[in-house]
Amino acid sequence: MELPFKTLDDVDVAGKRVLVRVDMNCSVDPDTKEITDDTRIVAILPTLRELEKSKAVLMAHQGRPGSDDFISLEAHTDIIKKLGLNASFVDDIFGENAKNAIRKVAVGELLVLQNVRYFDGELKNAPPEEVAKEPLVQELYPLFDLFVNDAFGAAHRSQASIVGFTTVLPSVAGRLVEKEIRTLTDATATDQHPWTLVLGGAKVEDKVKTLEKLLAAGRVDNALLGGLLGTLFLIAKGLVSEEYSKPIKGFEDALNTAKELLSKYPDIIIIPDDAAVERDGERVECEFPEMSGNPFFDIGPKTTKKYVETIRKSAVVFANGPMGFFEKNAFAKGTSEVLDAIADCEGITVVGGGHLGAMAQKKDFGDRITHISTGGGATINFLTGKKLDLIVALEAAAKRM
Ligand code: 3PG
């Protein structure tokens, strides 16, 4: 398959100062703030190893402002070091400290910059030429010879660090981006059915919009919903009280979309039948009217059985996002059984996203799932058929090079 952008095969990196955007947005324990899974860091190692002959500087995000996992990249640097690379960390992104540290990086060294989302301008989504005006890009790009984008997980974001540098520096894809695009292109080339989407987790605002696009594309036969996204649809159907909407950002708009989707695709959208709530610190499985305001942390056994049966007889399964608050052991059951069913499914199976991907790796499902993608939102957006922003930007850079 010929790729429409340039890769590490097209450039000589030896001795060059290279800015590398990666996605090492990891699962973080909400209480200890420690990284609980390094899958996304391990996934970028092929690129980092190829850059050992260059002076590499790593840029990445972790979490979003206000979220539990919005932490410094110092912890990520320690993991990179434990994985055998010669890495150091600077607590700055594009100020004088960062610039001085960047100038000093020697061949074979890897400098990790601070969480790029500590800079507000990074959160803006706009066309490449516009985000390229951000000081993040303007201050840093003159220091580099080459930009390598390996942040597949954030490929659907048109943010400065993802698409800005490609307008001003020679830019190529890293090995992970290359691998994800090749594998996902193959996995989506089939026209077999039934085609099942398993969609859960938080980030409801994003996911409901992507679901709308995917359903409109007409490919999905079953959309099994869980996590906060499932809660939204249960509220939209009047099965669960609106008090459960509190953790859902952008709830009103998302609710309207959910109602429209339910009336447009009543046979495709499949929502939970029962719940597992936390009562006195314990998992209690119950029907919706018995939830009594207790936190809704997982799908219940009836739902799990229904989802497992649908998954097992699917020809294609794409899954993103957990079914519940899987970080709490007692509430990992629904997600775990759904994942087991995906591993048992004989069709094409793709599991994506930091959380679900990490669980699939922990279960050692590498050989039983067609592809464990590092992308969550990126992978689901890829399915809509619209080109990912990162890819569009790399294509434009390739034309200029
Ligand atoms: C992800 O985890 O899906 C990526 O790292 C992108 O994160 P975001 O949804 O916060 O942009």
Residues whose N, C-alpha, C, O or C-beta is under 5 A from the ligand:
A	BS01	3PG	D23 N25 G63 R64 G153 A154 G354 G376 G377
